């Protein structure tokens, strides 16, 4: 529990200082009174991102919001995001968002690279992480939509261009066809999946950040394959190789046995289809 509390304290500090010139391991560790080596290990193992990665992605998300919803000069936004020049900011922004800051502003469509890891309002999730009760997989209903969206926001790093309103509309369609599944541990929702039975594709697969090293995706996939999906080939799309915005989704899929297929572009974002061939 103390490890999780340390990670939460670090997240709280980062969120309070997103507009500071420097949010790094040294400043965060000093603020939460942990050695930087100890905090680095705790934070990385708990939320699957380093402090640098989390802070950078959050600052870029806030910068993207300002690009779309304010008239601040790009240089001012760059400085607020912790960069000492517009060029340095532009280089990192384009690597993550696949557009320059100016192009992103002209597009007038905001999407988050990373939302705050806010676990405070998820009833029981922290205690569940420690207690390890039995897991359950069940179909989602309309009543589950708010909880589903809470998880989607925590996992938005894996889904570029995720539009919440459009996702909810699609989710309702999947619910009607028993294509929306939830994985729970105790009362905590720790995973969600959308399945298209006609195509054999998994159209959404999210795992709570605190559970990503606990085999949840594999258990979820095993259930889908053994009980639900009849197709011999299962597909899912993810980041292309080398995409700096990928926080580990591509690697996780390959570890589950998915192989590379064709390159795609979805909603203007470069992705790749991955395929899992089944025996029989």
C-alpha positions in Angstrom: 0.0 0.0 0.0 2.8 2.4 0.8 4.2 2.0 -2.7 0.9 3.0 -4.2 0.6 6.0 -1.8 4.0 7.2 -2.9 3.0 7.0 -6.6 -0.2 8.8 -5.9 1.7 11.5 -4.0 4.0 11.9 -7.0 1.1 12.1 -9.4 -0.6 14.8 -7.2 2.6 16.9 -7.2 3.0 16.6 -11.0 -0.6 17.6 -11.6 -0.2 20.6 -9.4 2.9 21.8 -11.2 2.2 21.0 -14.9 2.9 24.7 -15.8 6.2 24.8 -13.9 9.3 25.1 -16.0 10.7 21.9 -14.6 8.9 18.8 -13.4 11.4 15.9 -13.2 12.4 13.1 -11.0 14.7 15.2 -8.8 12.0 17.8 -8.0 9.2 15.3 -7.5 11.3 13.0 -5.3 12.3 16.0 -3.1 8.7 17.1 -2.9 7.3 13.7 -1.8 10.4 12.9 0.4 11.6 9.8 -1.3 15.0 9.0 -2.8 14.8 9.5 -6.5 16.0 6.0 -7.2 13.4 4.5 -4.9 10.6 6.7 -6.3 11.6 5.9 -9.9 11.3 2.2 -9.2 8.0 2.5 -7.3 6.4 4.8 -9.9 7.4 2.8 -12.9 6.3 -0.5 -11.4 3.0 0.9 -10.2 1.7 2.9 -13.2 3.9 1.5 -16.0 5.3 4.9 -16.9 8.4 6.8 -15.6 7.9 10.1 -13.9 9.4 11.8 -17.0 7.0 10.0 -19.3 4.0 10.8 -17.3 4.9 14.5 -16.8 5.8 14.9 -20.4 2.6 13.4 -21.7 0.5 15.4 -19.3 2.2 18.6 -20.2 1.8 17.9 -23.9 -1.9 17.2 -23.4 -2.4 20.5 -21.6 -0.4 22.2 -24.4 -2.6 20.6 -27.0 -5.7 21.8 -25.2 -4.3 25.4 -25.2 -3.5 25.1 -28.9 -7.1 24.4 -29.7 -9.0 26.3 -27.1 -6.9 29.4 -26.6 -5.1 32.1 -28.7 -1.9 31.9 -26.8 1.2 32.1 -29.0 2.9 28.7 -29.6 6.1 29.9 -27.9 4.2 30.8 -24.7 2.5 27.4 -24.8 5.9 25.8 -25.3 7.3 27.5 -22.2 4.3 26.5 -20.1 4.9 22.9 -21.2 8.4 23.1 -19.8 10.4 23.6 -23.1 13.0 26.3 -23.5 12.3 26.9 -27.2 9.4 26.6 -29.6 11.5 24.3 -31.8 12.2 21.8 -29.0 8.5 21.8 -28.1 7.5 21.3 -31.8 9.8 18.4 -32.2 8.4 16.5 -29.2 4.8 17.5 -30.0 5.0 16.2 -33.5 6.6 12.9 -32.4 3.7 12.3 -30.1 0.7 13.9 -32.0 1.9 13.3 -35.6 1.2 16.9 -36.4 3.1 20.1 -35.7 1.6 22.4 -33.1 0.5 24.8 -35.8 -1.2 22.0 -37.8 -2.9 20.8 -34.6 -4.2 24.3 -33.9 -5.5 24.6 -37.4 -7.3 21.3 -37.2 -9.3 22.6 -34.2 -9.8 19.1 -32.8 -8.4 18.3 -29.3 -7.6 14.9 -28.1 -5.6 13.9 -25.0 -2.3 12.1 -25.1 -2.6 11.4 -21.4 -5.3 12.2 -18.8 -4.6 12.4 -15.1 -4.2 9.1 -13.4 -7.0 9.8 -10.9 -7.7 6.7 -8.8 -9.4 8.6 -6.0 -13.0 8.2 -7.2 -12.7 4.5 -8.0 -14.4 2.8 -5.1 -12.3 0.0 -3.7 -9.6 -0.1 -6.4 -6.7 0.5 -4.1 -7.8 -2.1 -1.6 -8.6 -4.5 -4.3 -5.1 -4.2 -5.7 -3.8 -5.4 -2.3 -6.4 -8.1 -1.5 -6.5 -9.9 -4.9 -10.1 -11.2 -4.9 -11.5 -13.4 -7.6 -11.8 -12.0 -11.1 -15.1 -12.1 -13.0 -15.9 -11.4 -16.7 -19.4 -10.3 -17.6 -21.3 -8.4 -20.3 -21.6 -4.7 -19.8 -25.0 -3.0 -19.6 -26.1 0.6 -20.0 -25.7 1.0 -16.2 -22.0 0.3 -16.6 -21.4 3.1 -19.1 -20.1 5.7 -16.6 -17.7 3.2 -15.0 -16.6 2.1 -18.5 -15.8 5.6 -19.4 -13.8 6.2 -16.2 -11.6 3.3 -17.3 -11.4 4.5 -20.9 -10.1 7.9 -19.6 -7.4 6.1 -17.6 -6.4 4.2 -20.7 -6.7 7.0 -23.2 -2.9 6.7 -23.9 -3.7 3.6 -26.0 -6.4 5.1 -28.1 -5.4 8.2 -30.2 -8.3 10.3 -31.3 -10.7 8.7 -28.8 -13.8 10.9 -28.9 -15.9 10.2 -25.8 -19.3 11.0 -27.3 -18.6 8.8 -30.3 -17.3 6.1 -28.1 -20.4 6.1 -26.0 -22.6 5.8 -29.0 -20.6 2.9 -30.3 -20.5 1.3 -26.9 -24.3 1.2 -26.7 -24.4 -0.6 -30.0 -21.9 -3.2 -28.7 -23.9 -3.6 -25.5 -27.1 -4.4 -27.5 -25.2 -7.2 -29.3 -23.4 -8.6 -26.2 -20.2 -7.4 -27.6 -19.1 -5.3 -24.6 -17.3 -7.1 -21.8 -16.0 -6.0 -18.4 -13.5 -7.7 -16.2 -13.9 -7.1 -12.5 -11.8 -7.9 -9.4 -14.1 -7.7 -6.5 -16.1 -4.5 -7.1 -13.3 -2.9 -9.2 -13.6 -2.7 -13.0 -10.1 -3.6 -14.2 -10.6 -4.3 -17.9 -13.0 -3.6 -20.8 -13.3 -5.1 -24.3 -15.4 -4.5 -27.4 -15.8 -7.5 -29.8 -17.1 -7.5 -33.3 -18.3 -11.1 -33.7 -18.8 -10.7 -37.5 -15.2 -9.7 -38.3 -13.5 -11.4 -35.4 -11.9 -8.1 -34.4 -11.3 -6.7 -30.9 -12.2 -3.1 -31.4 -11.3 -1.9 -27.9 -9.2 -3.5 -25.2 -8.4 -1.5 -22.1 -6.7 -2.6 -18.8 -6.5 -0.5 -15.7 -3.0 0.9 -15.4 -2.5 -0.7 -11.9 -3.2 -4.1 -13.4 -1.1 -4.1 -16.6 1.6 -6.4 -15.3 -0.9 -8.8 -13.7 -2.0 -10.9 -16.8 -5.4 -9.3 -17.1 -5.2 -8.8 -20.9 -4.2 -12.4 -21.3 -7.0 -13.7 -19.2 -9.5 -11.5 -20.9 -8.3 -12.6 -24.3 -8.4 -16.3 -23.3 -12.1 -15.9 -22.4 -12.9 -14.2 -25.6 -11.2 -16.8 -27.7 -12.5 -19.9 -25.8 -16.1 -18.8 -25.2 -17.1 -16.0 -27.6 -15.2 -15.6 -30.8 -15.5 -18.4 -33.4 -13.2 -16.9 -36.1 -9.9 -18.6 -36.8 -8.2 -15.2 -37.0 -8.5 -12.5 -34.4 -7.4 -8.9 -35.2 -6.8 -5.7 -33.3 -5.1 -2.4 -34.3 -2.4 -0.7 -32.4 0.5 1.7 -32.7 3.1 1.2 -35.5 6.6 0.1 -34.6 8.7 3.0 -33.2 5.8 5.3 -32.4 6.9 7.4 -29.4 3.4 7.8 -28.3 3.1 4.1 -27.5 3.3 3.3 -23.8 3.7 -0.4 -24.3 0.5 -1.5 -26.1 2.3 -2.9 -29.2 4.7 -4.9 -27.1 1.9 -6.3 -24.9 0.0 -7.5 -27.9 3.1 -9.2 -29.4 3.7 -10.9 -26.0 0.1 -12.3 -26.3 1.0 -13.8 -29.7 -0.3 -11.2 -32.1 1.7 -10.8 -35.3 2.1 -7.8 -37.5 -0.2 -7.3 -40.5 -1.0 -4.4 -42.8 -0.3 -0.8 -42.0 -3.4 1.4 -41.6 -4.4 5.0 -41.0 -7.3 5.5 -38.6 -8.8 8.9 -38.0 -5.7 10.4 -39.6 -3.4 8.4 -37.2 -0.8 5.8 -38.4 -1.6 2.4 -36.9 -1.0 -1.3 -37.7 -3.3 -4.3 -37.7 -2.2 -7.2 -35.6 -3.4 -10.7 -36.1 -3.6 -13.7 -33.8 -4.0 -17.0 -35.7 -5.8 -19.8 -33.9 -5.3 -23.5 -34.2 -8.0 -25.7 -35.6 
